[in-house]
Amino acid sequence: MIGERLAEVRKDHGHTQSALAARLGVSLPTVRAWEQEKSSPSHEMLVAVCRLYGVSADYLLGLTDQDPAYAEKRRRTQLTAEERAAVRDYENYLRWKRKK
């Protein structure tokens, strides 16, 4: 499960296997082995991947089928910059309104 999800998250961020390997300080064959389920990342590497991509370990490990924070992040990246700004403005308005 981790290999499939790691590949999905990596691709969502537009990274190649080589880019991920460089960011984590591991070899390209290591990342390939993870994604092909031939090996698994160490605990430290799993934490590094989670931090890099803002995804939960539970999601990567297949313990949950959804990571709400990551799903929200994916939805927002599909918006234009103008739409993201409008969402931020509306969120700020709602916070302001609640404080009144």
N, CA, C and O atoms as a GROMACS GRO file, in nm:
protein
  400
    1MET      N    1   0.082  -0.120   0.000
    1MET     CA    2   0.000   0.000   0.000
    1MET      C    3   0.086   0.126   0.000
    1MET      O    4   0.055   0.222  -0.071
    2ILE      N    5   0.193   0.127   0.078
    2ILE     CA    6   0.273   0.249   0.089
    2ILE      C    7   0.334   0.289  -0.045
    2ILE      O    8   0.342   0.407  -0.076
    3GLY      N    9   0.376   0.192  -0.124
    3GLY     CA   10   0.437   0.225  -0.252
    3GLY      C   11   0.342   0.296  -0.345
    3GLY      O   12   0.379   0.395  -0.408
    4GLU      N   13   0.221   0.246  -0.355
    4GLU     CA   14   0.119   0.306  -0.442
    4GLU      C   15   0.084   0.446  -0.395
    4GLU      O   16   0.074   0.539  -0.476
    5ARG      N   17   0.067   0.461  -0.266
    5ARG     CA   18   0.030   0.593  -0.212
    5ARG      C   19   0.146   0.691  -0.218
    5ARG      O   20   0.126   0.809  -0.245
    6LEU      N   21   0.266   0.643  -0.195
    6LEU     CA   22   0.383   0.730  -0.207
    6LEU      C   23   0.395   0.782  -0.349
    6LEU      O   24   0.420   0.902  -0.369
    7ALA      N   25   0.379   0.696  -0.447
    7ALA     CA   26   0.386   0.738  -0.587
    7ALA      C   27   0.278   0.841  -0.619
    7ALA      O   28   0.303   0.939  -0.689
    8GLU      N   29   0.158   0.818  -0.568
    8GLU     CA   30   0.046   0.910  -0.591
    8GLU      C   31   0.077   1.048  -0.536
    8GLU      O   32   0.061   1.149  -0.605
    9VAL      N   33   0.121   1.053  -0.411
    9VAL     CA   34   0.149   1.180  -0.345
    9VAL      C   35   0.267   1.250  -0.414
    9VAL      O   36   0.265   1.371  -0.435
   10ARG      N   37   0.369   1.174  -0.447
   10ARG     CA   38   0.485   1.231  -0.516
   10ARG      C   39   0.443   1.295  -0.648
   10ARG      O   40   0.483   1.407  -0.678
   11LYS      N   41   0.363   1.223  -0.726
   11LYS     CA   42   0.318   1.275  -0.855
   11LYS      C   43   0.227   1.396  -0.839
   11LYS      O   44   0.232   1.489  -0.920
   12ASP      N   45   0.144   1.396  -0.734
   12ASP     CA   46   0.057   1.511  -0.706
   12ASP      C   47   0.138   1.638  -0.687
   12ASP      O   48   0.092   1.748  -0.718
   13HIS      N   49   0.260   1.622  -0.637
   13HIS     CA   50   0.347   1.737  -0.614
   13HIS      C   51   0.439   1.765  -0.733
   13HIS      O   52   0.522   1.855  -0.729
   14GLY      N   53   0.423   1.688  -0.838
   14GLY     CA   54   0.503   1.710  -0.958
   14GLY      C   55   0.648   1.669  -0.944
   14GLY      O   56   0.734   1.716  -1.019
   15HIS      N   57   0.676   1.581  -0.849
   15HIS     CA   58   0.814   1.536  -0.828
   15HIS      C   59   0.840   1.405  -0.902
   15HIS      O   60   0.752   1.320  -0.913
   16THR      N   61   0.959   1.391  -0.950
   16THR     CA   62   1.004   1.264  -1.006
   16THR      C   63   1.060   1.179  -0.892
   16THR      O   64   1.081   1.228  -0.781
   17GLN      N   65   1.084   1.053  -0.921
   17GLN     CA   66   1.148   0.968  -0.820
   17GLN      C   67   1.286   1.023  -0.787
   17GLN      O   68   1.328   1.019  -0.671
   18SER      N   69   1.356   1.073  -0.887
   18SER     CA   70   1.490   1.130  -0.864
   18SER      C   71   1.483   1.251  -0.772
   18SER      O   72   1.567   1.267  -0.683
   19ALA      N   73   1.383   1.335  -0.793
   19ALA     CA   74   1.369   1.455  -0.709
   19ALA      C   75   1.340   1.416  -0.564
   19ALA      O   76   1.396   1.474  -0.472
   20LEU      N   77   1.252   1.318  -0.546
   20LEU     CA   78   1.222   1.273  -0.410
   20LEU      C   79   1.346   1.215  -0.345
   20LEU      O   80   1.375   1.244  -0.229
   21ALA      N   81   1.418   1.134  -0.418
   21ALA     CA   82   1.541   1.074  -0.364
   21ALA      C   83   1.638   1.183  -0.319
   21ALA      O   84   1.696   1.174  -0.210
   22ALA      N   85   1.655   1.285  -0.402
   22ALA     CA   86   1.747   1.394  -0.368
   22ALA      C   87   1.700   1.469  -0.243
   22ALA      O   88   1.781   1.501  -0.157
   23ARG      N   89   1.570   1.495  -0.233
   23ARG     CA   90   1.517   1.568  -0.117
   23ARG      C   91   1.533   1.489   0.012
   23ARG      O   92   1.553   1.546   0.120
   24LEU      N   93   1.524   1.356   0.001
   24LEU     CA   94   1.535   1.273   0.120
   24LEU      C   95   1.678   1.226   0.148
   24LEU      O   96   1.706   1.171   0.254
   25GLY      N   97   1.767   1.248   0.053
   25GLY     CA   98   1.906   1.206   0.071
   25GLY      C   99   1.923   1.055   0.059
   25GLY      O  100   2.008   0.996   0.126
   26VAL      N  101   1.841   0.994  -0.026
   26VAL     CA  102   1.852   0.850  -0.051
   26VAL      C  103   1.876   0.830  -0.200
   26VAL      O  104   1.868   0.925  -0.278
   27SER      N  105   1.905   0.708  -0.239
   27SER     CA  106   1.931   0.680  -0.381
   27SER      C  107   1.801   0.662  -0.459
   27SER      O  108   1.697   0.631  -0.402
   28LEU      N  109   1.810   0.682  -0.588
   28LEU     CA  110   1.696   0.658  -0.676
   28LEU      C  111   1.647   0.514  -0.667
   28LEU      O  112   1.526   0.492  -0.660
   29PRO      N  113   1.737   0.414  -0.666
   29PRO     CA  114   1.689   0.275  -0.650
   29PRO      C  115   1.612   0.252  -0.520
   29PRO      O  116   1.523   0.167  -0.515
   30THR      N  117   1.646   0.326  -0.417
   30THR     CA  118   1.574   0.314  -0.290
   30THR      C  119   1.430   0.358  -0.306
   30THR      O  120   1.338   0.288  -0.263
   31VAL      N  121   1.408   0.474  -0.367
   31VAL     CA  122   1.273   0.524  -0.389
   31VAL      C  123   1.196   0.428  -0.480
   31VAL      O  124   1.079   0.400  -0.455
   32ARG      N  125   1.260   0.380  -0.584
   32ARG     CA  126   1.195   0.283  -0.674
   32ARG      C  127   1.152   0.158  -0.597
   32ARG      O  128   1.042   0.107  -0.618
   33ALA      N  129   1.239   0.109  -0.511
   33ALA     CA  130   1.207  -0.011  -0.433
   33ALA      C  131   1.086   0.014  -0.342
   33ALA      O  132   1.001  -0.073  -0.327
   34TRP      N  133   1.079   0.133  -0.282
   34TRP     CA  134   0.964   0.167  -0.198
   34TRP      C  135   0.836   0.164  -0.281
   34TRP      O  136   0.736   0.105  -0.241
   35GLU      N  137   0.840   0.230  -0.396
   35GLU     CA  138   0.720   0.242  -0.478
   35GLU      C  139   0.679   0.109  -0.542
   35GLU      O  140   0.562   0.089  -0.574
   36GLN      N  141   0.774   0.019  -0.559
   36GLN     CA  142   0.744  -0.113  -0.615
   36GLN      C  143   0.715  -0.216  -0.505
   36GLN      O  144   0.700  -0.335  -0.532
   37GLU      N  145   0.707  -0.168  -0.381
   37GLU     CA  146   0.678  -0.254  -0.265
   37GLU      C  147   0.785  -0.362  -0.243
   37GLU      O  148   0.756  -0.466  -0.184
   38LYS      N  149   0.907  -0.337  -0.290
   38LYS     CA  150   1.015  -0.432  -0.267
   38LYS      C  151   1.081  -0.408  -0.132
   38LYS      O  152   1.145  -0.498  -0.076
   39SER      N  153   1.065  -0.288  -0.080
   39SER     CA  154   1.112  -0.254   0.054
   39SER      C  155   1.026  -0.141   0.106
   39SER      O  156   0.943  -0.085   0.033
   40SER      N  157   1.045  -0.108   0.231
   40SER     CA  158   0.968   0.000   0.294
   40SER      C  159   1.063   0.103   0.351
   40SER      O  160   1.174   0.070   0.393
   41PRO      N  161   1.020   0.228   0.353
   41PRO     CA  162   1.105   0.331   0.414
   41PRO      C  163   1.117   0.309   0.564
   41PRO      O  164   1.026   0.258   0.629
   42SER      N  165   1.230   0.350   0.617
   42SER     CA  166   1.249   0.343   0.763
   42SER      C  167   1.152   0.441   0.829
   42SER      O  168   1.089   0.524   0.763
   43HIS      N  169   1.142   0.429   0.958
   43HIS     CA  170   1.056   0.519   1.035
   43HIS      C  171   1.096   0.665   1.008
   43HIS      O  172   1.010   0.750   0.987
   44GLU      N  173   1.225   0.691   1.010
   44GLU     CA  174   1.273   0.828   0.988
   44GLU      C  175   1.237   0.879   0.849
   44GLU      O  176   1.199   0.995   0.832
   45MET      N  177   1.249   0.792   0.749
   45MET     CA  178   1.216   0.830   0.612
   45MET      C  179   1.066   0.851   0.596
   45MET      O  180   1.022   0.940   0.524
   46LEU      N  181   0.988   0.768   0.663
   46LEU     CA  182   0.843   0.783   0.658
   46LEU      C  183   0.802   0.918   0.715
   46LEU      O  184   0.719   0.988   0.658
   47VAL      N  185   0.861   0.954   0.827
   47VAL     CA  186   0.834   1.085   0.888
   47VAL      C  187   0.876   1.197   0.792
   47VAL      O  188   0.803   1.295   0.777
   48ALA      N  189   0.991   1.183   0.728
   48ALA     CA  190   1.039   1.284   0.635
   48ALA      C  191   0.944   1.300   0.517
   48ALA      O  192   0.917   1.412   0.474
   49VAL      N  193   0.893   1.190   0.464
   49VAL     CA  194   0.797   1.196   0.353
   49VAL      C  195   0.669   1.265   0.399
   49VAL      O  196   0.615   1.349   0.327
   50CYS      N  197   0.621   1.230   0.516
   50CYS     CA  198   0.499   1.291   0.569
   50CYS      C  199   0.515   1.442   0.583
   50CYS      O  200   0.425   1.518   0.548
   51ARG      N  201   0.628   1.485   0.634
   51ARG     CA  202   0.654   1.628   0.649
   51ARG      C  203   0.670   1.697   0.514
   51ARG      O  204   0.618   1.807   0.493
   52LEU      N  205   0.740   1.633   0.424
   52LEU     CA  206   0.764   1.692   0.292
   52LEU      C  207   0.633   1.716   0.218
   52LEU      O  208   0.614   1.822   0.157
   53TYR      N  209   0.544   1.619   0.222
   53TYR     CA  210   0.422   1.627   0.143
   53TYR      C  211   0.297   1.664   0.223
   53TYR      O  212   0.188   1.677   0.166
   54GLY      N  213   0.310   1.681   0.353
   54GLY     CA  214   0.195   1.719   0.434
   54GLY      C  215   0.086   1.613   0.435
   54GLY      O  216  -0.032   1.644   0.424
   55VAL      N  217   0.128   1.489   0.447
   55VAL     CA  218   0.035   1.376   0.445
   55VAL      C  219   0.056   1.293   0.571
   55VAL      O  220   0.166   1.291   0.626
   56SER      N  221  -0.048   1.225   0.616
   56SER     CA  222  -0.035   1.146   0.739
   56SER      C  223   0.028   1.010   0.712
   56SER      O  224   0.013   0.953   0.603
   57ALA      N  225   0.098   0.960   0.810
   57ALA     CA  226   0.157   0.826   0.801
   57ALA      C  227   0.046   0.721   0.791
   57ALA      O  228   0.062   0.621   0.722
   58ASP      N  229  -0.066   0.744   0.860
   58ASP     CA  230  -0.177   0.650   0.852
   58ASP      C  231  -0.224   0.633   0.708
   58ASP      O  232  -0.254   0.522   0.664
   59TYR      N  233  -0.231   0.743   0.634
   59TYR     CA  234  -0.273   0.736   0.494
   59TYR      C  235  -0.170   0.660   0.410
   59TYR      O  236  -0.205   0.571   0.334
   60LEU      N  237  -0.042   0.696   0.425
   60LEU     CA  238   0.062   0.630   0.347
   60LEU      C  239   0.069   0.480   0.377
   60LEU      O  240   0.094   0.400   0.287
   61LEU      N  241   0.049   0.443   0.501
   61LEU     CA  242   0.058   0.304   0.541
   61LEU      C  243  -0.068   0.223   0.511
   61LEU      O  244  -0.070   0.102   0.528
   62GLY      N  245  -0.172   0.292   0.466
   62GLY     CA  246  -0.295   0.222   0.432
   62GLY      C  247  -0.386   0.196   0.552
   62GLY      O  248  -0.479   0.116   0.542
   63LEU      N  249  -0.359   0.262   0.664
   63LEU     CA  250  -0.443   0.243   0.782
   63LEU      C  251  -0.574   0.320   0.771
   63LEU      O  252  -0.670   0.289   0.841
   64THR      N  253  -0.577   0.419   0.683
   64THR     CA  254  -0.698   0.495   0.655
   64THR      C  255  -0.703   0.521   0.506
   64THR      O  256  -0.600   0.535   0.440
   65ASP      N  257  -0.823   0.528   0.454
   65ASP     CA  258  -0.838   0.550   0.311
   65ASP      C  259  -0.840   0.697   0.274
   65ASP      O  260  -0.830   0.733   0.157
   66GLN      N  261  -0.854   0.783   0.375
   66GLN     CA  262  -0.854   0.925   0.348
   66GLN      C  263  -0.769   0.998   0.450
   66GLN      O  264  -0.764   0.961   0.568
   67ASP      N  265  -0.704   1.101   0.404
   67ASP     CA  266  -0.632   1.193   0.490
   67ASP      C  267  -0.700   1.328   0.466
   67ASP      O  268  -0.672   1.394   0.366
   68PRO      N  269  -0.788   1.370   0.557
   68PRO     CA  270  -0.865   1.492   0.532
   68PRO      C  271  -0.780   1.614   0.500
   68PRO      O  272  -0.815   1.693   0.413
   69ALA      N  273  -0.669   1.630   0.569
   69ALA     CA  274  -0.583   1.746   0.544
   69ALA      C  275  -0.524   1.740   0.404
   69ALA      O  276  -0.518   1.841   0.334
   70TYR      N  277  -0.480   1.622   0.363
   70TYR     CA  278  -0.421   1.608   0.230
   70TYR      C  279  -0.528   1.623   0.122
   70TYR      O  280  -0.503   1.683   0.017
   71ALA      N  281  -0.646   1.569   0.147
   71ALA     CA  282  -0.755   1.582   0.050
   71ALA      C  283  -0.790   1.728   0.029
   71ALA      O  284  -0.813   1.771  -0.084
   72GLU      N  285  -0.794   1.804   0.137
   72GLU     CA  286  -0.824   1.948   0.127
   72GLU      C  287  -0.713   2.019   0.049
   72GLU      O  288  -0.741   2.104  -0.036
   73LYS      N  289  -0.589   1.983   0.077
   73LYS     CA  290  -0.476   2.043   0.006
   73LYS      C  291  -0.485   2.013  -0.144
   73LYS      O  292  -0.460   2.102  -0.226
   74ARG      N  293  -0.520   1.890  -0.180
   74ARG     CA  294  -0.535   1.852  -0.321
   74ARG      C  295  -0.646   1.933  -0.387
   74ARG      O  296  -0.630   1.980  -0.500
   75ARG      N  297  -0.759   1.949  -0.316
   75ARG     CA  298  -0.870   2.026  -0.373
   75ARG      C  299  -0.828   2.170  -0.400
   75ARG      O  300  -0.859   2.227  -0.504
   76ARG      N  301  -0.756   2.227  -0.304
   76ARG     CA  302  -0.716   2.367  -0.319
   76ARG      C  303  -0.615   2.386  -0.432
   76ARG      O  304  -0.615   2.491  -0.497
   77THR      N  305  -0.531   2.289  -0.456
   77THR     CA  306  -0.432   2.306  -0.564
   77THR      C  307  -0.498   2.301  -0.700
   77THR      O  308  -0.439   2.342  -0.800
   78GLN      N  309  -0.621   2.251  -0.706
   78GLN     CA  310  -0.693   2.247  -0.833
   78GLN      C  311  -0.759   2.381  -0.864
   78GLN      O  312  -0.810   2.400  -0.975
   79LEU      N  313  -0.760   2.472  -0.768
   79LEU     CA  314  -0.816   2.605  -0.789
   79LEU      C  315  -0.712   2.698  -0.850
   79LEU      O  316  -0.592   2.675  -0.836
   80THR      N  317  -0.759   2.800  -0.917
   80THR     CA  318  -0.667   2.902  -0.969
   80THR      C  319  -0.618   2.986  -0.853
   80THR      O  320  -0.673   2.980  -0.744
   81ALA      N  321  -0.515   3.064  -0.877
   81ALA     CA  322  -0.461   3.152  -0.773
   81ALA      C  323  -0.568   3.252  -0.728
   81ALA      O  324  -0.579   3.283  -0.609
   82GLU      N  325  -0.645   3.299  -0.820
   82GLU     CA  326  -0.753   3.394  -0.788
   82GLU      C  327  -0.860   3.328  -0.701
   82GLU      O  328  -0.910   3.389  -0.606
   83GLU      N  329  -0.895   3.204  -0.733
   83GLU     CA  330  -0.994   3.132  -0.654
   83GLU      C  331  -0.943   3.102  -0.514
   83GLU      O  332  -1.018   3.112  -0.417
   84ARG      N  333  -0.814   3.065  -0.503
   84ARG     CA  334  -0.756   3.040  -0.370
   84ARG      C  335  -0.757   3.167  -0.286
   84ARG      O  336  -0.784   3.162  -0.166
   85ALA      N  337  -0.729   3.281  -0.348
   85ALA     CA  338  -0.733   3.408  -0.276
   85ALA      C  339  -0.875   3.439  -0.228
   85ALA      O  340  -0.893   3.487  -0.117
   86ALA      N  341  -0.974   3.410  -0.311
   86ALA     CA  342  -1.113   3.433  -0.272
   86ALA      C  343  -1.152   3.344  -0.155
   86ALA      O  344  -1.223   3.389  -0.064
   87VAL      N  345  -1.107   3.220  -0.154
   87VAL     CA  346  -1.135   3.128  -0.043
   87VAL      C  347  -1.070   3.182   0.085
   87VAL      O  348  -1.134   3.183   0.190
   88ARG      N  349  -0.944   3.226   0.076
   88ARG     CA  350  -0.876   3.283   0.194
   88ARG      C  351  -0.950   3.406   0.246
   88ARG      O  352  -0.969   3.422   0.366
   89ASP      N  353  -0.992   3.492   0.154
   89ASP     CA  354  -1.066   3.612   0.194
   89ASP      C  355  -1.195   3.576   0.266
   89ASP      O  356  -1.230   3.637   0.367
   90TYR      N  357  -1.265   3.476   0.214
   90TYR     CA  358  -1.391   3.434   0.275
   90TYR      C  359  -1.366   3.373   0.413
   90TYR      O  360  -1.441   3.399   0.507
   91GLU      N  361  -1.262   3.293   0.425
   91GLU     CA  362  -1.228   3.236   0.556
   91GLU      C  363  -1.196   3.347   0.656
   91GLU      O  364  -1.240   3.341   0.771
   92ASN      N  365  -1.120   3.447   0.612
   92ASN     CA  366  -1.089   3.559   0.701
   92ASN      C  367  -1.215   3.635   0.740
   92ASN      O  368  -1.229   3.678   0.855
   93TYR      N  369  -1.306   3.652   0.645
   93TYR     CA  370  -1.433   3.719   0.674
   93TYR      C  371  -1.511   3.641   0.780
   93TYR      O  372  -1.565   3.700   0.874
   94LEU      N  373  -1.517   3.508   0.765
   94LEU     CA  374  -1.591   3.427   0.863
   94LEU      C  375  -1.528   3.435   1.001
   94LEU      O  376  -1.600   3.440   1.101
   95ARG      N  377  -1.395   3.438   1.010
   95ARG     CA  378  -1.328   3.452   1.139
   95ARG      C  379  -1.360   3.588   1.201
   95ARG      O  380  -1.389   3.598   1.320
   96TRP      N  381  -1.356   3.691   1.118
   96TRP     CA  382  -1.388   3.826   1.164
   96TRP      C  383  -1.532   3.832   1.215
   96TRP      O  384  -1.559   3.889   1.320
   97LYS      N  385  -1.623   3.774   1.139
   97LYS     CA  386  -1.766   3.774   1.173
   97LYS      C  387  -1.790   3.702   1.305
   97LYS      O  388  -1.872   3.747   1.385
   98ARG      N  389  -1.720   3.592   1.328
   98ARG     CA  390  -1.736   3.516   1.452
   98ARG      C  391  -1.692   3.596   1.573
   98ARG      O  392  -1.751   3.584   1.680
   99LYS      N  393  -1.590   3.679   1.557
   99LYS     CA  394  -1.537   3.758   1.668
   99LYS      C  395  -1.630   3.873   1.708
   99LYS      O  396  -1.624   3.922   1.821
  100LYS      N  397  -1.715   3.917   1.615
  100LYS     CA  398  -1.806   4.030   1.643
  100LYS      C  399  -1.904   4.001   1.753
  100LYS      O  400  -1.986   4.086   1.786
   0.00000   0.00000   0.00000
